[in-house]
Amino acid sequence: MKFIDLFAGLGGFHRALANLGHDCVLASELNSELIDLYELNHGIRPRGDVTKVPVDEIPKHDMLCAGFPCQPFSKAGAQLGRDYPGSGTLFDDVLRILKFRRPGHVILENVPNLLRHEGGRTWAGMEAELTKIGYDVKSTLLSPHMFGVPQVRERAIIVAKQGKESLSEFVWPGRRRSRDELDIREILEERPNDAKYLPDTFIAYLDAWQRFLDIYPDDMPMPSFPIWAKEFGASYPYVGHTPSSLPPHALKGLRGSFGELLNGHYEDDWKNLPPYAKTNQSKFPGWKERFIAQNRELYGFDPASFDAWLPSIHPFAPSFQKLEWNWKDGPREIRKGIIQFRASGIRVKRPTVAPSLVALTTSQVPVIGWEERYMTVRECARLQSMGSFAHMPKTRQAAYKALGNAVNVDVIQAVASRLLGHDSPNPTIH
């Protein structure tokens, strides 16, 4: 069977389909470094911008694969959908090729929010366009952890097949292992030579928050809400209105970040409020009111101990004055977990699965707590079932970005196997 690979990136679709014995007759990718790497890894040189390829130059093929750009639909972006400048209309180029070549099968991949964007209306419109040109369409959310790969990364997977009700007997590949059965150590190396270790400043963040865990009452479960240390000792108004919606004198005698006394002078008090409280809106959203209330209640359990601890995190950037503990009933040892340094705080997760790889900065790559280091490029590649790829981008930043944008080989292989009627193989971590 012949297939084409659009918006090809590192070539996850290519490897998945090649593993099933199929041949790529055209690939398309904009990034010049990824074009070179694709040729090295897969033996075919991608063409550039698919929007500039005349449709009659697209070879005949049996399957179209496309992980079209996700920015228009990502919750991390502006969510402009098909109105997104530059890439919001790339689905139209997929349609353009489908209308001309009429391949029998289609697999598309995107962020989960594609299916929810505009209350589901965006995807409903796209699905209708596929149906109009003769395809039966199904969509779902799948994550690598469902296939034995220790990464939680939900993605929208869409399959289509020519012919009315042609997918009536299609069944999505099922969960092979439960999340709790997985172990991140399956894809890790012990202190690899190319590891990037945490700088001293980040070690200080972990040490300070470990001291918090040490003083946290043993008989209390760890909070499921984000811990916002700036709320410890605070008493500024937050229910039904924000500090900026009140006259300055209304804050006099109350307390801001870390219990700093407010004096009723706007400029002084503004400096002593948490960043998330500095808004010109008249009312906080409900979730923020709830988090503030929960943190003030938490502080009230042992204010003396927390007050003694607070000075240790005063010098930190606001993001690192927050902790998200996502390891219910786990040992209260921060270095036994998988850690991420995020804008929303330091997040600690149980060492069963890695958080989702995303095309963000190097600093947000998962951290192996017990070795105080970031995951290497090769380890992240294994999370995308690309560990056997011989060539990766030269810089860490470029490699992490490419992997964050990639499709997972094992997920696509399992879906394609079902779609094409193969005996479903057991995906393995390479």
Secondary structure, DSSP 8 states (H G I E B T S, - for coil): -EEEEES-TTTHHHHHHHHTT-EEEEEB-S-HHHHHHHHHHHS---BS-GGGS-GGGS---SEEEE----TTT-TTS---GGGSTTTTTHHHHHHHHHHHH--SEEEEEE-GGGGTGGGGHHHHHHHHHHHHTTEEEEEEEE-GGGGT-SB---EEEEEEEESTTTTTT-------S-GGG--GGGG--SS-TT--B--HHHHHHHHHHHHHHHHS-TTS---SS-EEGGGTT-----SSS-GGGS-GGGGTT-B-GGG-B--S-HHHHHHTS-GGG--SSSS--HHHHHHHHHHHHHHTT-HHHHHHHGGGTTTS-GGGGEEEEE-TT--S-GGGSEEEEETTEEEEE-TTSB----S--GGGS-EEGGGTEE--HHHHHHHTT-TT-S---SSHHHHHHHHHH---HHHHHHHHHHHHT---------
